[in-house]
C-alpha cells in the first residue's frame, strides 16, 4: 500500500519530533541509555530518509533549498553502510538541521 505525500510528510515530522525528544538522552552518563537513544535516533533518521526518497518529484522541486538527496543519502548510509556513520555528524544533524526542516514542512499546505 502506497502512502500519500501528506502521510509521508507526517511520518517525517513525527520522526523529527522523536529525534528531538531523544536528543537529551544522547548525553547521558549511563552508557546503555545513551546507546539506546543513539540507536533510536538512527532509526528515525532512516525513516525520514525513506519517506523523503518516496516524496513526489514535484513536491521536492517546490522546495529546492532542502537537501533532499543528502537526506535520502543519509538513510542509505545508516542502513547499508552503518560502519561509516559518524556520531558527531548525527548529533549535528539533530541539533541544527531537523528543527528547520520540520518548520519548513509544517508550512506546507496539506492536500484536500
Secondary structure, 3 states (H helix, E strand, C coil): CCCCHHHHHHHHHHHHHHHHHHHHHHHCCCHHHHHHHHHHHHHHHHHHHHHHHCCCHHHHHCCCCCCHHHHHHHHHHHHHCHHHCCHHHHHHHHHHCHHHHHHHHHCCCCCC
